């Protein structure tokens, strides 16, 4: 019995090109998807520096708790404009949600902290820098600590001559013996010290740091910086330390309870 033949397959149709409307819809979908991925990525990049604490920053005097500070600071720059020594900067792109938030890089330019009424606090319109300046802990921005004792010139019994940070350093300081109200470059105020005491000598807070002798022998000049409770973490000691990296630093958010 003869088998039935299968009907021949119809010729394959040539693929039809998508219409202009379909191509436009596809492009819009791809753009929307890319934008969504970018938004999610940007959000994650904002969270991660905060969660991982990649960049710990000294905040201006009066700054409230960090997460609340980042929420309250509107990045207006008012504190930047009133700082007499230009210590306050605004966070860059690597700061995540801290972008635009005010901070201080003490090594580059310390907070003067001797400005009347703490001008940055008075300029803050949102309370990110607390206006309750009578509360001591609310104007504390950190706590100084001798980080590299073996590098400290005082502990080695060495003096210091010349500009504290070299002739090219642009940091500012208001020297009481020069002009209490007008900051000048640290590079324009050279020293000639038998024993280096720059951290204590230029600290604007009375009783915050002193150089204590290491030995009772008066012929032994060696001494060591000792930090006391009045320290507010202004960073002047870190900025003025002539060794690099500095022997003394300011720890962000550290208090006497942590010592």
C-alpha positions as CSV (number, residue, x, y, z in Angstrom):
1,X,0.0,0.0,0.0
2,X,1.5,3.3,-1.0
3,X,2.2,5.8,1.7
4,X,0.6,9.2,1.4
5,X,3.0,12.0,0.6
6,X,3.4,14.9,3.0
7,X,2.3,18.2,1.6
8,X,5.3,20.4,0.7
9,X,6.3,23.0,3.4
10,X,5.3,26.5,2.5
11,X,8.3,28.7,1.6
12,X,9.8,30.4,4.7
13,X,8.8,34.0,5.0
14,X,11.5,36.6,5.0
15,X,11.8,38.2,8.5
16,X,9.9,41.4,8.7
17,X,11.6,44.5,9.9
18,X,10.2,46.1,13.1
19,X,8.2,49.1,12.3
20,X,9.4,52.5,13.3
21,X,6.9,52.5,16.1
22,X,8.2,49.2,17.5
23,X,11.8,50.4,17.3
24,X,11.0,53.6,19.1
25,X,9.1,51.6,21.8
26,X,12.2,49.3,22.2
27,X,14.6,52.2,22.6
28,X,12.3,53.8,25.2
29,X,12.2,50.5,27.1
30,X,16.0,50.2,27.1
31,X,16.5,53.8,28.2
32,X,14.0,53.3,31.0
33,X,15.7,50.1,32.1
34,X,19.1,51.8,32.1
35,X,17.8,54.7,34.0
36,X,16.3,52.4,36.6
37,X,19.6,50.5,37.0
38,X,21.4,53.8,37.3
39,X,19.0,55.1,40.0
40,X,19.3,51.9,42.0
41,X,23.1,52.0,41.7
42,X,23.3,55.6,42.7
43,X,21.1,54.8,45.8
44,X,23.4,51.9,46.7
45,X,26.4,54.1,46.3
46,X,24.8,56.6,48.7
47,X,24.1,54.0,51.3
48,X,27.4,52.1,51.2
49,X,29.8,54.8,52.3
50,X,27.5,55.5,55.3
51,X,26.9,51.8,56.2
52,X,30.5,50.8,55.7
53,X,31.9,54.0,57.2
54,X,34.3,54.3,54.3
55,X,35.0,58.0,55.0
56,X,34.8,59.2,58.6
57,X,34.8,63.0,58.7
58,X,35.3,65.6,61.4
59,X,32.1,67.6,61.4
60,X,32.0,71.3,62.3
61,X,31.4,72.3,66.0
62,X,27.9,71.5,67.2
63,X,27.3,68.7,64.7
64,X,24.6,66.4,66.0
65,X,24.8,62.5,65.7
66,X,26.1,61.5,62.2
67,X,23.0,60.0,60.7
68,X,20.8,62.8,62.0
69,X,23.4,65.3,60.8
70,X,23.3,63.9,57.2
71,X,19.5,64.1,57.3
72,X,19.5,67.7,58.7
73,X,22.3,69.3,56.7
74,X,20.9,70.9,53.6
75,X,24.3,71.5,52.1
76,X,23.7,75.2,51.9
77,X,27.3,76.2,52.6
78,X,26.4,78.9,55.1
79,X,28.9,77.5,57.6
80,X,31.6,77.5,54.9
81,X,31.1,81.1,54.2
82,X,31.4,82.3,57.8
83,X,34.4,80.2,58.9
84,X,37.2,82.8,59.4
85,X,40.0,80.3,58.6
86,X,38.2,78.5,55.8
87,X,38.4,75.1,57.7
88,X,35.0,73.9,56.5
89,X,34.6,72.1,53.2
90,X,31.7,70.3,51.5
91,X,31.7,66.6,50.8
92,X,32.6,65.3,47.4
93,X,31.1,62.5,45.3
94,X,32.8,59.7,47.2
95,X,30.9,60.6,50.3
96,X,27.6,58.9,49.3
97,X,24.8,60.6,51.2
98,X,27.5,62.9,52.7
99,X,28.0,64.6,49.3
100,X,27.7,68.3,50.0
101,X,27.7,67.9,53.8
102,X,30.1,70.1,55.7
103,X,33.3,68.6,57.1
104,X,36.8,69.5,58.3
105,X,40.1,68.1,57.2
106,X,42.1,69.0,60.3
107,X,45.5,68.2,58.7
108,X,44.8,70.6,55.8
109,X,43.1,73.3,57.8
110,X,42.0,72.9,61.5
111,X,39.1,74.6,63.1
112,X,40.2,77.8,64.8
113,X,37.6,77.3,67.6
114,X,38.5,80.6,69.1
115,X,36.1,82.4,66.9
116,X,33.5,84.3,68.9
117,X,30.2,82.4,69.5
118,X,31.3,79.6,67.1
119,X,30.1,81.3,63.9
120,X,29.3,78.2,61.9
121,X,26.8,77.1,64.6
122,X,25.0,80.4,64.5
123,X,25.0,80.3,60.6
124,X,23.4,76.9,60.4
125,X,19.7,77.3,59.5
126,X,18.5,73.7,60.3
127,X,20.1,72.7,63.6
128,X,22.5,70.2,61.9
129,X,25.0,72.2,63.9
130,X,23.3,72.5,67.3
131,X,22.6,76.0,68.5
132,X,22.7,74.8,72.1
133,X,26.3,75.9,72.3
134,X,26.2,76.0,76.1
135,X,26.3,72.2,76.2
136,X,29.9,71.3,76.1
137,X,29.6,67.9,74.5
138,X,27.6,69.4,71.6
139,X,30.5,71.5,70.4
140,X,33.0,68.7,70.8
141,X,34.0,67.4,67.3
142,X,36.5,64.8,68.4
143,X,39.4,64.1,70.7
144,X,43.1,64.4,70.1
145,X,45.4,61.4,70.6
146,X,49.1,60.8,70.3
147,X,49.1,58.4,67.5
148,X,52.8,58.0,66.7
149,X,54.8,58.6,69.9
150,X,58.1,57.6,68.4
151,X,57.8,60.3,65.7
152,X,57.0,63.1,68.2
153,X,59.8,65.6,68.3
154,X,59.1,66.5,71.9
155,X,59.5,62.9,73.0
156,X,62.8,62.8,71.2
157,X,63.9,65.9,73.0
158,X,64.2,67.8,69.7
159,X,63.5,71.4,69.0
160,X,62.1,72.9,65.8
161,X,63.0,75.8,63.5
162,X,61.2,77.3,60.6
163,X,57.6,77.2,59.4
164,X,55.6,74.5,61.1
165,X,54.5,72.8,57.9
166,X,57.0,74.2,55.4
167,X,57.0,77.2,53.1
168,X,54.3,75.9,50.7
169,X,51.7,75.1,53.3
170,X,48.6,77.2,52.9
171,X,46.9,76.6,56.3
172,X,45.7,79.6,58.3
173,X,45.9,80.5,61.9
174,X,45.0,83.5,64.0
175,X,48.1,84.1,66.1
176,X,47.1,86.1,69.2
177,X,50.6,87.7,69.4
178,X,50.2,88.9,65.8
179,X,46.6,89.7,65.2
180,X,43.8,88.0,67.2
181,X,41.2,88.8,64.5
182,X,43.1,88.3,61.2
183,X,44.3,84.8,60.1
184,X,47.7,84.5,58.5
185,X,49.4,81.7,56.7
186,X,51.2,79.3,59.1
187,X,54.1,79.4,56.6
188,X,54.5,83.1,57.3
189,X,55.1,82.5,61.0
190,X,58.4,80.6,61.6
191,X,59.5,79.2,64.9
192,X,62.7,78.7,66.8
193,X,62.0,76.3,69.6
194,X,64.5,74.5,71.9
195,X,61.8,71.8,72.4
196,X,59.0,71.3,69.9
197,X,55.7,72.1,71.6
198,X,53.7,73.3,68.6
199,X,50.6,71.1,69.4
200,X,50.3,72.6,72.9
201,X,51.5,76.1,72.0
202,X,49.0,76.7,69.3
203,X,46.0,74.9,70.8
204,X,43.1,77.5,71.1
205,X,41.5,75.7,74.1
206,X,43.0,76.5,77.5
207,X,44.1,73.4,79.4
208,X,43.4,71.0,76.5
209,X,46.9,69.8,75.9
210,X,50.3,70.3,77.6
211,X,53.8,68.9,77.2
212,X,54.7,66.8,80.3
213,X,58.3,66.0,81.1
214,X,59.2,62.3,80.7
215,X,62.0,62.5,83.4
216,X,62.6,64.3,86.6
217,X,66.2,65.2,85.4
218,X,65.9,68.8,84.3
219,X,68.7,68.4,81.9
220,X,66.6,65.9,80.0
221,X,64.3,68.0,77.8
222,X,62.2,65.2,76.5
223,X,58.5,65.6,77.1
224,X,55.2,64.1,75.8
225,X,51.9,65.7,74.7
226,X,49.2,64.9,77.2
227,X,45.5,65.6,76.2
228,X,43.1,66.7,78.9
229,X,39.3,66.9,79.1
230,X,38.9,70.4,77.8
231,X,40.0,69.1,74.3
232,X,37.3,69.6,71.8
233,X,39.0,68.0,68.8
234,X,39.5,71.2,66.8
235,X,42.5,69.6,65.1
236,X,44.9,72.5,65.6
237,X,47.5,70.1,67.1
238,X,47.1,67.8,64.1
239,X,47.6,70.6,61.6
240,X,50.5,72.2,63.4
241,X,52.5,68.9,64.0
242,X,55.6,69.3,61.8
243,X,56.2,65.6,61.2
244,X,54.4,63.8,58.4
245,X,52.3,61.9,59.0
246,X,51.4,63.8,62.1
247,X,52.4,62.3,65.5
248,X,49.1,63.6,67.0
249,X,45.7,63.2,65.4
250,X,42.0,63.8,66.1
251,X,39.7,60.8,66.4
252,X,36.2,61.5,65.0
253,X,33.5,61.3,67.6
254,X,35.8,59.9,70.3
255,X,34.9,61.0,73.8
256,X,36.5,60.6,77.3
257,X,34.2,57.7,77.9
258,X,36.2,55.9,75.1
259,X,39.6,56.5,76.7
